[in-house]
Amino acid sequence: MVRDGVQIRPMVRADVRELLRLMEGIVAYEGGTEFRLTEAELTRRGFGDRAEFGAFVADRGDGQLCGMAVHYEIPFMHTLEPLLMMKWLFVDADVRGQGVGRRLMQRMARHAMDTGHKKFCWFVLKDNSPAQAFYRGLGATPDPDWDRWMLGTDGLASIASDG
């Protein structure tokens, strides 16, 4: 569906350069470093018989994208059902507040339902109040049971050397 000149649709190979730009944008926004994604890697991982991720994009119609919702699936959980995860939701600053993010989330919700998922999940930075407010406005809630934990470089080395 096209609204205000922006169409929400599944990604295609021709989107890889713009997807890379949007991905770099969200990583920078989140304060990430060491951005290593390349067009070749995105193409390899996003297309083919065993695609590792998918995305819905907000297409301006002029060869430029203005947003993306990147997703992947965890093949099974304790219920033996897969879990749909949204890796990134990102909208270019110049179109924020115009409903593009909401439309991308609506498309993710339709995709979840169409593929038999009862929910989809994502992570939000603890200090990203605007994103939290946006998601709450859609009816989403933080998971009351789980916080993300990690074992970093020092911890990996330490536990790996224990004996």
Backbone as JSON, one array per atom type, in Angstrom:
{
  "sequence": "MVRDGVQIRPMVRADVRELLRLMEGIVAYEGGTEFRLTEAELTRRGFGDRAEFGAFVADRGDGQLCGMAVHYEIPFMHTLEPLLMMKWLFVDADVRGQGVGRRLMQRMARHAMDTGHKKFCWFVLKDNSPAQAFYRGLGATPDPDWDRWMLGTDGLASIASDG",
  "N": [[0.85, -1.18, 0.0], [0.56, 2.19, -0.83], [1.17, 5.24, 0.69], [1.18, 8.68, 1.11], [3.21, 8.78, -0.78], [4.97, 6.82, 0.04], [5.75, 3.46, 0.04], [5.21, 0.45, 1.73], [6.9, -2.52, 1.71], [8.18, -5.89, 1.04], [11.72, -6.44, 1.2], [13.95, -6.28, -1.63], [16.58, -7.48, -3.8], [17.68, -5.23, -5.05], [17.52, -3.32, -3.1], [19.65, -3.46, -1.38], [21.9, -1.69, -1.1], [20.7, 0.65, -0.04], [19.51, -0.46, 2.24], [21.79, -1.12, 3.67], [22.72, 1.45, 4.24], [20.67, 2.36, 5.95], [20.92, 0.49, 8.01], [23.47, 1.07, 8.94], [22.87, 3.57, 9.88], [21.11, 3.07, 12.09], [22.8, 1.62, 13.76], [24.73, 3.53, 14.33], [23.09, 5.43, 15.62], [22.45, 3.98, 17.89], [24.85, 3.99, 19.13], [26.73, 2.14, 18.42], [29.77, 0.5, 17.42], [32.44, -0.41, 15.14], [31.2, -1.16, 12.66], [30.56, -3.56, 10.34], [29.11, -4.66, 8.28], [28.52, -5.37, 4.85], [27.59, -4.76, 1.4], [27.83, -7.13, -0.06], [27.75, -9.09, 1.98], [25.19, -8.62, 3.06], [23.62, -9.29, 0.85], [24.31, -11.99, 0.51], [23.44, -13.07, 2.95], [20.77, -12.34, 3.08], [19.33, -13.28, 0.93], [18.44, -16.03, -1.21], [18.38, -19.65, -0.89], [18.5, -20.2, 1.85], [17.86, -17.86, 3.48], [18.95, -15.66, 6.0], [17.78, -13.53, 7.21], [15.05, -11.21, 6.93], [13.36, -8.33, 5.58], [11.17, -5.57, 5.83], [10.55, -2.75, 3.94], [10.42, 0.83, 3.73], [9.63, 2.47, 1.02], [10.42, 5.23, -0.85], [9.94, 5.6, -3.49], [11.68, 6.7, -5.26], [13.99, 5.36, -5.62], [15.12, 5.5, -3.2], [15.13, 4.42, 0.18], [13.29, 4.97, 3.18], [12.97, 3.82, 5.58], [13.06, 0.83, 7.64], [12.23, -2.48, 8.71], [13.78, -4.97, 10.1], [13.96, -8.46, 10.28], [14.21, -11.73, 11.82], [14.17, -15.28, 12.39], [13.98, -17.36, 15.21], [14.46, -20.72, 15.19], [13.12, -22.66, 16.88], [11.47, -22.81, 20.02], [10.94, -23.61, 23.51], [8.39, -24.45, 23.24], [8.33, -25.71, 20.9], [7.69, -24.15, 18.81], [8.49, -21.65, 16.38], [10.13, -18.45, 16.94], [9.52, -15.17, 16.11], [11.65, -12.53, 15.58], [12.3, -9.07, 15.73], [14.93, -7.4, 14.49], [15.85, -4.8, 13.89], [14.22, -1.67, 13.84], [13.96, 1.13, 11.99], [13.75, 4.5, 11.02], [14.32, 7.1, 8.76], [15.41, 10.29, 9.89], [14.19, 12.55, 8.72], [11.61, 11.8, 8.08], [10.41, 10.91, 10.33], [7.71, 10.68, 12.65], [5.71, 10.78, 10.81], [4.22, 8.53, 10.46], [5.5, 6.36, 9.28], [7.06, 4.49, 10.75], [5.05, 3.29, 12.26], [3.55, 2.09, 10.23], [5.44, 0.25, 9.27], [5.61, -1.38, 11.52], [2.98, -2.34, 11.54], [3.08, -3.88, 9.24], [4.95, -5.79, 10.02], [3.45, -7.03, 12.03], [1.35, -8.13, 10.51], [2.86, -9.91, 8.98], [3.8, -11.64, 11.01], [1.37, -12.8, 11.84], [0.54, -13.96, 9.39], [2.47, -15.92, 9.06], [2.03, -17.67, 11.1], [2.85, -17.01, 13.67], [2.41, -16.21, 17.1], [3.25, -13.98, 18.32], [5.69, -11.33, 18.13], [9.02, -10.33, 18.89], [11.39, -7.91, 20.25], [14.35, -5.97, 20.99], [14.98, -3.09, 23.0], [16.93, -0.26, 23.57], [17.78, 0.63, 26.89], [17.85, 3.34, 27.53], [16.47, 4.59, 25.51], [14.09, 6.45, 25.34], [12.25, 7.74, 23.49], [11.75, 5.64, 21.62], [10.69, 3.68, 23.3], [8.34, 4.96, 24.14], [7.04, 5.17, 21.67], [6.62, 2.43, 21.03], [5.01, 1.66, 23.21], [2.79, 3.21, 22.62], [1.77, 1.76, 20.52], [0.72, -0.35, 21.77], [2.46, -2.23, 22.73], [4.44, -3.94, 25.2], [7.05, -4.02, 27.68], [8.94, -7.03, 28.14], [8.14, -8.79, 30.96], [9.55, -10.81, 32.13], [12.16, -11.22, 31.19], [15.51, -10.09, 30.86], [18.1, -9.02, 28.76], [21.19, -10.68, 28.74], [24.79, -10.96, 28.66], [27.93, -12.41, 27.69], [30.92, -11.06, 27.55], [34.03, -10.24, 25.81], [36.2, -10.41, 27.74], [34.99, -12.02, 29.7], [34.42, -14.3, 28.14], [37.01, -15.22, 27.53], [37.93, -15.74, 30.12], [36.14, -17.74, 31.16], [36.47, -19.69, 29.23], [39.06, -20.5, 29.65], [38.95, -21.66, 32.1], [39.22, -24.7, 33.7]],
  "CA": [[0.0, 0.0, 0.0], [1.3, 3.44, -0.92], [0.54, 6.37, 1.36], [2.1, 9.82, 1.12], [4.34, 8.48, -1.65], [5.83, 5.8, 0.64], [5.2, 2.12, -0.03], [5.8, -0.56, 2.61], [6.97, -3.76, 0.95], [9.35, -6.72, 1.37], [12.97, -6.05, 0.56], [14.41, -6.98, -2.83], [18.03, -7.35, -3.95], [18.05, -3.86, -5.43], [17.47, -2.48, -1.9], [20.76, -3.76, -0.48], [22.71, -0.49, -0.81], [19.92, 1.51, 0.86], [19.39, -1.16, 3.52], [23.08, -0.95, 4.35], [22.74, 2.84, 4.75], [19.76, 2.42, 7.09], [21.51, -0.31, 9.08], [24.56, 1.87, 9.51], [22.22, 4.66, 10.61], [20.62, 2.65, 13.4], [23.94, 1.25, 14.6], [25.31, 4.8, 14.81], [22.13, 6.0, 16.57], [22.54, 3.21, 19.12], [26.19, 4.12, 19.69], [27.53, 0.98, 18.06], [31.06, 0.72, 16.74], [32.94, -1.52, 14.33], [30.21, -1.56, 11.67], [31.27, -4.4, 9.37], [28.24, -5.16, 7.23], [28.8, -4.93, 3.48], [26.56, -5.13, 0.44], [27.99, -8.55, -0.38], [27.27, -9.88, 3.11], [23.73, -8.5, 3.13], [23.06, -10.06, -0.26], [24.51, -13.41, 0.81], [22.66, -13.48, 4.12], [19.35, -11.99, 2.98], [18.66, -13.86, -0.23], [18.85, -17.4, -1.51], [17.59, -20.75, -0.34], [18.5, -20.17, 3.32], [18.01, -16.48, 3.93], [19.1, -15.55, 7.45], [16.95, -12.43, 7.68], [14.17, -10.56, 5.96], [13.08, -6.95, 5.96], [10.16, -4.77, 5.16], [11.16, -1.44, 3.72], [9.6, 1.98, 3.37], [10.19, 2.89, -0.27], [9.96, 6.56, -1.26], [9.57, 5.57, -4.9], [12.69, 7.37, -6.08], [15.22, 4.6, -5.44], [15.57, 5.66, -1.82], [14.31, 3.91, 1.26], [13.28, 5.88, 4.32], [12.8, 3.06, 6.8], [13.16, -0.62, 7.52], [11.99, -3.38, 9.84], [14.57, -6.17, 9.8], [13.5, -9.54, 11.15], [14.75, -13.07, 11.66], [13.39, -16.25, 13.17], [14.61, -18.4, 16.01], [13.73, -21.86, 14.65], [12.17, -23.25, 17.82], [11.58, -22.5, 21.44], [10.52, -24.75, 24.33], [7.06, -24.86, 22.76], [8.6, -26.26, 19.56], [7.26, -23.17, 17.82], [9.51, -20.63, 16.13], [9.91, -17.11, 17.49], [9.86, -14.09, 15.19], [12.37, -11.43, 16.24], [12.62, -7.89, 14.93], [16.3, -6.97, 14.81], [15.92, -3.35, 13.83], [13.22, -0.78, 13.24], [14.63, 2.42, 11.82], [13.13, 5.43, 10.07], [15.14, 8.29, 8.58], [14.99, 11.42, 10.73], [13.36, 13.53, 8.0], [10.22, 11.34, 7.94], [9.88, 10.46, 11.62], [6.49, 11.37, 13.04], [4.76, 10.78, 9.7], [3.52, 7.26, 10.41], [6.25, 5.31, 8.59], [7.37, 3.46, 11.73], [3.79, 2.59, 12.58], [3.21, 1.25, 9.08], [6.38, -0.86, 9.27], [5.18, -2.29, 12.6], [1.76, -3.01, 11.08], [3.49, -4.91, 8.27], [5.55, -6.86, 10.81], [2.36, -7.74, 12.7], [0.68, -8.95, 9.5], [3.79, -11.0, 8.65], [3.75, -12.58, 12.12], [0.1, -13.54, 11.76], [0.53, -14.76, 8.16], [3.42, -17.03, 9.18], [1.63, -18.51, 12.21], [3.43, -16.6, 14.95], [1.46, -15.6, 18.02], [3.85, -12.72, 18.77], [7.07, -11.1, 17.73], [9.75, -9.67, 19.98], [12.54, -7.09, 19.88], [15.05, -5.32, 22.09], [15.02, -1.63, 22.97], [17.92, 0.27, 24.51], [17.16, 1.08, 28.14], [17.76, 4.81, 27.59], [15.81, 5.1, 24.31], [12.73, 6.81, 25.74], [11.34, 7.94, 22.36], [11.35, 4.34, 21.06], [9.81, 3.03, 24.27], [7.04, 5.63, 24.07], [6.45, 4.77, 20.39], [6.14, 1.05, 21.14], [3.87, 1.64, 24.14], [1.66, 3.77, 21.89], [1.24, 0.71, 19.65], [0.17, -1.4, 22.62], [3.52, -3.17, 23.13], [4.89, -3.83, 26.58], [8.33, -4.7, 27.93], [8.81, -8.4, 28.64], [8.34, -8.72, 32.41], [10.3, -11.95, 32.61], [13.5, -11.39, 30.65], [16.48, -9.04, 30.54], [19.18, -9.57, 27.95], [22.49, -10.81, 29.39], [25.83, -11.28, 27.69], [29.27, -12.75, 28.13], [31.79, -10.31, 26.66], [35.36, -10.75, 25.48], [36.94, -10.81, 28.94], [34.29, -13.16, 30.29], [34.63, -15.46, 27.28], [38.38, -15.7, 27.74], [38.04, -16.26, 31.47], [35.42, -19.0, 31.31], [37.04, -20.67, 28.31], [40.33, -20.99, 30.2], [38.66, -22.44, 33.33], [39.21, -25.95, 33.44]],
  "C": [[0.89, 1.24, 0.0], [0.51, 4.54, -0.21], [1.59, 7.47, 1.45], [3.36, 9.55, 0.31], [5.29, 7.42, -1.11], [5.1, 4.47, 0.62], [5.95, 1.22, 0.95], [5.74, -1.88, 1.87], [8.15, -4.6, 1.43], [10.58, -6.23, 0.61], [13.21, -6.88, -0.7], [15.92, -6.71, -2.96], [18.47, -5.92, -4.27], [18.06, -2.91, -4.24], [18.74, -2.57, -1.05], [21.58, -2.52, -0.14], [21.98, 0.44, 0.17], [19.72, 0.86, 2.22], [20.67, -1.0, 4.34], [23.18, 0.45, 4.96], [21.87, 2.95, 6.0], [20.32, 1.64, 8.28], [22.66, 0.44, 9.75], [23.99, 3.02, 10.34], [21.74, 4.23, 11.98], [21.77, 2.25, 14.32], [24.6, 2.51, 15.15], [24.39, 5.43, 15.86], [22.23, 5.3, 17.92], [23.93, 3.28, 19.77], [27.09, 2.94, 19.4], [28.81, 1.38, 17.35], [31.38, -0.51, 15.9], [31.89, -2.05, 13.35], [30.93, -2.31, 10.54], [30.39, -4.92, 8.24], [28.64, -4.57, 5.88], [27.63, -5.33, 2.59], [26.63, -6.62, 0.11], [27.46, -9.44, 0.74], [25.75, -9.82, 3.23], [23.06, -9.33, 2.03], [23.16, -11.55, 0.04], [23.58, -13.88, 1.92], [21.15, -13.24, 3.97], [18.59, -12.63, 1.84], [19.17, -15.27, -0.47], [17.98, -18.41, -0.79], [17.47, -20.7, 1.18], [18.74, -18.76, 3.82], [18.02, -16.43, 5.46], [18.26, -14.42, 8.04], [16.04, -11.96, 6.55], [13.98, -9.12, 6.41], [11.88, -6.44, 5.18], [10.74, -3.38, 5.07], [10.1, -0.4, 3.4], [10.26, 2.62, 2.16], [9.57, 4.22, -0.67], [9.54, 6.61, -2.73], [10.58, 6.2, -5.82], [14.04, 6.65, -5.98], [15.78, 4.7, -4.04], [14.57, 5.03, -0.87], [14.34, 4.93, 2.38], [13.04, 5.16, 5.63], [12.88, 1.57, 6.54], [12.74, -1.27, 8.83], [12.65, -4.69, 9.46], [14.17, -7.25, 10.79], [14.24, -10.84, 10.84], [13.94, -14.0, 12.56], [14.31, -17.16, 13.96], [13.82, -19.66, 15.71], [12.76, -22.54, 15.6], [12.5, -22.8, 19.23], [11.13, -23.74, 22.22], [9.14, -25.27, 23.92], [7.13, -25.6, 21.43], [8.05, -25.37, 18.45], [8.37, -22.16, 17.61], [9.13, -19.3, 16.77], [10.39, -16.09, 16.47], [10.47, -12.94, 15.98], [12.52, -10.28, 15.25], [13.99, -7.41, 15.4], [16.38, -5.46, 14.9], [14.65, -2.75, 13.25], [13.9, 0.57, 13.17], [13.93, 3.22, 10.74], [14.04, 6.65, 9.99], [14.54, 9.48, 9.34], [14.02, 12.36, 10.01], [11.92, 13.08, 7.81], [9.65, 10.8, 9.25], [8.67, 11.31, 11.99], [5.44, 11.42, 11.95], [4.07, 9.43, 9.5], [4.28, 6.12, 9.73], [6.6, 4.17, 9.55], [6.16, 2.63, 12.09], [3.42, 1.65, 11.45], [4.17, 0.06, 8.96], [6.01, -1.88, 10.36], [3.89, -3.02, 12.22], [2.11, -4.14, 10.11], [4.16, -6.07, 8.98], [4.46, -7.69, 11.49], [1.61, -8.64, 11.71], [1.55, -10.15, 9.12], [3.78, -12.06, 9.75], [2.49, -13.44, 12.04], [0.08, -14.46, 10.53], [1.42, -15.98, 8.25], [3.18, -17.87, 10.43], [2.26, -18.18, 13.55], [2.35, -15.95, 15.81], [1.95, -14.26, 18.55], [5.14, -12.51, 18.01], [7.71, -10.21, 18.78], [10.89, -8.83, 19.41], [13.15, -6.52, 21.14], [15.0, -3.82, 21.9], [16.08, -1.19, 23.98], [17.22, 0.85, 25.73], [16.98, 2.59, 28.2], [17.08, 5.42, 26.36], [14.33, 5.38, 24.61], [11.8, 7.05, 24.56], [10.85, 6.61, 21.76], [10.39, 3.64, 22.01], [8.41, 3.65, 24.23], [6.31, 5.24, 22.77], [5.85, 3.37, 20.51], [4.95, 0.94, 22.1], [2.61, 2.18, 23.46], [1.03, 2.78, 20.92], [0.58, -0.42, 20.45], [1.19, -2.44, 23.04], [3.91, -2.91, 24.58], [6.26, -4.48, 26.72], [8.06, -6.11, 28.46], [9.09, -8.39, 30.15], [9.26, -9.8, 32.94], [11.78, -11.98, 32.22], [14.24, -10.07, 30.51], [17.57, -9.71, 29.72], [20.47, -9.58, 28.76], [23.52, -11.17, 28.33], [27.12, -11.69, 28.39], [30.21, -12.11, 27.13], [33.16, -10.94, 26.51], [36.13, -11.23, 26.69], [36.3, -12.04, 29.6], [34.46, -14.43, 29.47], [35.99, -16.08, 27.53], [38.53, -16.35, 29.11], [37.37, -17.61, 31.62], [35.99, -20.08, 30.4], [38.32, -21.27, 28.86], [40.13, -21.75, 31.5], [38.59, -23.91, 32.94], [39.01, -27.24, 33.29]]
}
